[in-house]
Amino acid sequence: MIIFENQGEIDMLAVELLGVNVKVGDNPIGHFGTGLKNAAAILLRQRQGISIQIGLETHVFSSKTINVRGEEFLRVYLSDRPLGFTTELGKNWKTWMAYRELYCNAIDEDGHVYRTDEVPVSCKGTTRVIVSGAIIEEIYEKRDEFILATKPISTCFRVNIHQGATKNVFYKGIRAGELSVQALYTYDLRQNLDLTEDRTIKHMFFVEHKIASGIVCSNDKDIIRKCLVAGDGFFEGKIDYGNTTSEASQAFRKVTENLLKAHVDFNRSALKKIDKTVEDAIVTFELNAIEQQQLSRAVDFCAFLGYKIDVTKITFATHLGTSTLGTIGNERIYIAKKSFDQGTKMLAGTIIEEHCHIQLGYLDMTREFQNYLLDRLVSLGEMLWKKPL
């Protein structure tokens, strides 16, 4: 069985009433009362045993069937007292979240969590939530997946960086969200964030900014370098470091400058933090005869679609990044050699995309750009169909 223990005796009203939050610290990570009720409902649904020792008294959670307008529900009881919720509370929560709630409650009250084979003897001045069952035992064994137990390898006021590649993102040591792609490191956000009802991060778009700040502020050159050269296959490779308001550390500046001098593929947004531009990272090349023909055909095709391309404003770069085919800077289009290597169709598409960024002001990966491209597709379809929709 798993014991969640802390000193002090919880008020029974905090157990029975919804909307009661009486935390001891200034920076709690859980929601004492609400979390306990959610945990009790989840664990009862999973047929796990749950009881609570408050001083010398022991109270057992259970459920009994009730009927509401022809529908059956399992109402939660504490010993013989019916409580104001059913096992439907936290219906969409995962079982590990019950462990998380009880863990946070204990830690917020300066308590601890442990496993034992025997029910501990109740004593004055102590509160224990006692949970038994195969499911809670399995979750306890896997607790490191959602509760950080490692020490950070880099710290910042916004985020701590831990070893371990993962898609999970943590908030004050507790798993609270999932990144779109795997990250090289494990990130623990430290500043206050809005959470949803199930304690996950409400606005995930804040996460990138805070993680970027942690990397930009880091003094660990190895971490910084690995993040900057990660490529688009990892979360760090997709970060826009230029959007952070944090001042870049000397280590970040030095690593970025060294990567620039070495002509290594890296996340070019880092240049903004050291007052460099995309032009500083460009190594140009002269088009060969085949590439000249590709460019000519691509530009002609663009003109056919209604995009007039000024070739004199295109710069051809040996590379722009691990998976970057084109970019813009200082009112110029930069096209990577790999655009030619991947064929004239890819080259034409890259030129059109960067042309739209400069001439029309659309940003990458935005709804506005998506809508514009779809509208253009439909308009071209009308032209081929030779009648309007």
N, C-alpha and C positions, 0 to 999 in steps of 0.2 A: 504493500500500500504506500501511497505518496502522502506526505504530511506537509502542509503549508502552515507554518507556525510564526507567530509574532507575540511580543509581550503586550500586555493590556487586554482588557476584556471588551469586545465589541458590544455596542448597545444593540439590543434585540430589534429596536426600531430600524437600525441600519440594515438589518437582515431582511426585515419584513416589508419595508416601504420602498417603493420605486422613487427615484429622484432624490435620494439622500446621498450626499457626497461629503464626507468629513475626513479629509486627508490630514496627515500629520505634517508633512514636509512642505517646502515652498515650491518644489518642482516634481510633483507626483507623475508617475508614468501610467498609473491605472486609474480606475474609477471604483473605489471601494463602495460596496452596496450594489450598484448596477452590475458591475462585473461579476460579483458573487451570484446574483440571480441568474444572469445569462449562463454562467458556468454550471449552476445547478440544473437548469433546464436542459442544457446540452448533454450533460453526463447522465441524467435520468433517461433521456431518449436513447442513449447508447447502453443502457442497462448497467451502468457503473454505480457502485455504492458511494454515497456521499453523506457525511455527517459533519457536525461542527461542535467542538468543545469550547465552551465559554466559561472559563474558570472551572469550577467543579461540575458544571452541568454539561450533559451531552444531548444534542438535538439531532435527529435523523431526518434527512430529506426523503420524501417519498412522493408518489402521485396516485390520484384516484380519478376514475372516470366521472365526468359530468356531462350533461347534455344542455347545449345552448341552441335554441331554435332548430332542433332536430339534428344538430351536428354534435358528435362526441369529441371531447377534449380530455386531456389528462391534466387535472389541476395539481399544482405542486403544494405539498404539505410540509411543514416543519414540525416534526413530532405529531401532535394531534391538531395543530393550528393550520387551517387553510390559508394559503398566501394568495396575493392578488395577481397571479400570473399562472400560465400553463407551460407545459413542455414545448409549446410552439414558440416561446420566446427565443430569440436568436436562431430562428429556424434555418436560415441560410449560412450560419456560421459553421466553420470546420471544427472538428473535435479538438484539434491542437489549440484552438483559440480559448477553450475552457481552461486548459493548463495555463495559458498566457495570462488570463484574467486573475486566476488565483495566485500565480507567481507574482504579478505586479502588485496585487493587494498586500502580499506578505512583505515584499521588498520595500514598498512605500511606507510600511509600518516598522521598518528596521528589522524585519524578520528573516527567515530562511526556509529553504525547502529541502526535504530529505526523504529517503526511502527507508522503510522498516518492515519487518515481518510481523510485528506485534503492535497492537493499538497502545499508544503511550498512555500512561496514567494521567488523568486530568489533574490540573493543579490551579490554584488561585493565581490570578494575574496573567494568565496566558490564554490566547485564542488559537485554536488549531482547526483547520479544515482538513478532514481525512477522506481520501478518495481511494477506492479499491476497484480492481478489475483489470483484465488483460489489456484493454485499450489504453488506459491511463499509464500502465506500466510501459507499454511500447512507446507512447509519446514521451515519457520520462527519459527513455533511452536515446531518443532522437531530439532532445531538447535543444542541442546546440544548433539545430537547423533554424530555430526561430528565436533563440535567446543567445546573444553574443557572450561568449565566455573567454575570448582571447583579448590580449592587450593590443591597443592600437600601435601601429608602426609610424603613424604621422598624425598629429593633432592640429585642429584649427577650431576657432570659436563656432564655426558653422557645421563642421563635419570631422569625424575621426575616420582614419583609413586603417583597415585591418587586412591581414593576409587572407587570401582565399578568393578564387574566382567564383562568381555567383550572379544570378539575376535578381536575387533578393536584396532589398534595401531596408535598412534598419532605422528605427527612430528611438533614441535614448536606450539603445541596447536591445530593442524588441523588433522583430520583423514586422514591417508595416506597409510593404508594397513590393512590386515587381517591376524591374526594368524591361524595356522592350527587347534588349539583347543582353547577353552575358557581359559582365564587367570583369576586368582583370583583378580587381580588388573588391573587398567588402566595405561598404560605406555605412556609417552610423551617423545620422543627422542629429544635431544637438540643439538647434534653435527650435522654439515652439512652432508647431505646425497644426493646421486644422485637420482633424481626423473624421472619418465617417462613423456611422453607428457601430460598425464592426471593428473600429480602431485601426483602419488602414488609412493611408495618407489620402486626403480628399483631393488635393490638386497636385498631380504628379509632375506638372510642368515646372513647379518650383524645385524639384529634386535635381534636375540637371544643373541649374544655377548654383545650388549649394554645393554639389559635388565638384563642379568646376572651380568654385572658390577654394575648396579644400586643396585641390591640386595646385592651383595658382599660388596659394600661400605656403605650400609645403617647402621644407628645407631639405628634403630627401631627393637628391638628384637622380637616383636610380628609379624611384617611383615616377618622378616627372617624365623622365625619358621614356620609360615603358608606356606611360599613358599617351604621350605625344606620337609615338610610332606605332600605336596599337592597330591602326587601320579600321576600316568600317565594319569589320567583323566583331568588334568589341565596342561597348558603350562609350569608352573613353575616346575612341577614334571619331565618334560622331558629335562630341561636345563642341559647342561654340564658346571657346575660352574668352573671346573678345567681348562677350556680353556681361562678364562679371564686373562688379564694381570694386572688387577686392584689389588691393595693390599687389603686384607680382613680387614674389620673393626674389632675392638675388640668385638663388639656386634656379628658379624658374627661368629667369632672364638668361643665365649662363647656359643652361641646357638648350634653350631655344636658339640662341646665337650659334652654339656649336653645331646643332643640327642644320642650321641654315648654311653655315660655311662648308659643311661636309656634303651638301647637296643630297641629303637623305630624305626619303619620303616621310613626311610627318604632318600632323594636323596644322594646317596653315593659319587657322584662326588664332593660334598662339602668338603670331607675329604682332597682332594688335596690342598685346600686353607689353611688348618691348619697343613700341613705336616704330615698327617696321611695316612695310606693305607687301602685297603679293609680288610686286615687281622685284623686290629684293631677293626673292626665292627663285626667280625664273632663270633657267638656263635654256637659251634658244637654240634652234637648229634650222638649217636650210632645207627646204623641200626638195626631194629628188624628182625626177621626171614623172614617175608614177603618182607620187603624192600631189604634184601639180595638177595632173589630170583629175585626180579624186576631188581636189578642192574646186576646180572649175566646174565639174559636174554637180557637186554639192551646192555651190552658189547658184548655178542655173536652176536647180530644182527648188531652192529656197525662193528664188524670184518667181517661179511658176506658182508657188503657193501664196505669193503676195508679200514676201519678206525681202526687201532690198538690202543686201549685205555689202558693206564697204570693206573690201578685203584689206585695204591699207590700215584698218584699225584692228586687224587680227595679228596676234603674236603667237608663234608656234613654240611650245616648250617641250623639252625632252621628257619632263614629268611634272605633274602638279600634285601628286599624292597617290597613295596606294590604289584608290579606286576613282579618282577624280579625272574626268575626261575633259572638262572645261570649267572655266571660272571667269570672273570679271574683275577689273580694277582700273581706277583712273580712266573710266570711259573707254576701256579697251577690252576686247575679248581675247582670252588666252585658251588655246586649244592644245591639249596634250598629244604627243606622238601616238599614244595608244588609240586615240580616236581614229587615226588613219589605219592603224593595224587591225582594227575591228571592222573595217569596211566603210565604203562611202555612205551607206545608209546611216550608220552610226555617226559618221562625221557630220552629215546634214542635220541629223536630229540634235547633235550637240551644239552646232552653230545656231540653230533656231532657238534652242533653250536659252543660251547666253544672250542672244539678240533680244529676246523678250525681257530678260532681266534688266538690260541696259535701257532699251527703248521704251518699254512699257512699265518698268518698275516692279514687276512681280518677283516675289521672293520664293526661294526653294521651299518645297513641301508645305505650301499654304493652300487653303481652300480657294482663295481668289485665283491662284495660278491654275489649279485643277479645273475650276469652272471655266476659265478662259480657254484652256486647251480643249475641253469638251465642246464648248460653243464653236470653236474653230473646226473641230471634227465634223460637227453637224452641218455647219455652213459648207464645208467641202463636199459633204454628202449630197447637199441640195444641188450643188453645181454639177455633180456627176449624174444626179437624177433628173436634172434639168427642169425642176419645178420646186417651188417653195413648200415647206411643210405647213 
